[in-house]
């Protein structure tokens, strides 16, 4: 950008915040939370996962 008055840092910060917002929305966390609060999503049951029996267990 060839500017030395802080303008480039401002653009980089805004670009980073927009990228963070897009990733947050695309991950579904925001939309799922909204649907849960409005009562559009319900859980039948919640279960704890035993990490020792998980197929995703690390070596």
C-alpha positions as CSV (number, residue, x, y, z in Angstrom):
1,X,0.0,0.0,0.0
2,X,3.0,2.3,0.4
3,X,1.5,4.3,3.2
4,X,3.2,5.0,6.5
5,X,0.5,6.8,8.5
6,X,-1.3,3.8,10.0
7,X,-3.8,3.5,7.2
8,X,-2.5,0.0,6.2
9,X,-2.8,-1.2,9.8
10,X,-6.4,0.1,9.8
11,X,-7.2,-1.8,6.6
12,X,-5.6,-5.0,8.0
13,X,-7.6,-4.8,11.2
14,X,-10.9,-4.3,9.4
15,X,-10.1,-7.1,7.0
16,X,-9.2,-9.4,10.0
17,X,-12.5,-8.6,11.8
18,X,-14.5,-9.2,8.6
19,X,-12.8,-12.5,8.1
20,X,-13.5,-13.5,11.7
21,X,-17.2,-12.6,11.3
22,X,-17.5,-14.6,8.1
23,X,-15.9,-17.7,9.7
24,X,-18.1,-17.3,12.7
25,X,-21.3,-17.2,10.6
26,X,-20.2,-19.9,8.2
27,X,-19.4,-22.3,11.1
28,X,-23.0,-22.2,12.0
29,X,-22.6,-21.2,15.6
30,X,-24.5,-18.0,15.3
31,X,-27.4,-19.4,13.3
32,X,-27.7,-22.4,15.6
33,X,-27.8,-20.3,18.7
34,X,-30.5,-18.1,17.2
35,X,-32.6,-21.1,16.2
36,X,-32.2,-22.6,19.7
37,X,-33.2,-19.3,21.5
38,X,-36.3,-19.0,19.3
39,X,-37.4,-22.6,20.1
40,X,-36.9,-23.9,16.5
41,X,-34.4,-26.5,17.7
42,X,-35.1,-29.0,20.4
43,X,-33.0,-31.8,21.9
44,X,-34.4,-35.2,22.7
45,X,-31.5,-36.1,24.9
46,X,-27.9,-35.2,25.7
47,X,-25.2,-37.7,26.5
48,X,-21.7,-37.5,27.8
49,X,-19.1,-39.1,25.6
50,X,-16.6,-41.5,27.2
51,X,-13.3,-40.4,25.8
52,X,-11.7,-43.8,26.4
53,X,-14.2,-45.5,24.1
54,X,-14.3,-42.7,21.5
55,X,-13.2,-43.6,17.9
56,X,-11.6,-40.1,17.7
57,X,-9.2,-40.9,20.6
58,X,-5.7,-39.7,20.2
59,X,-2.9,-42.2,20.5
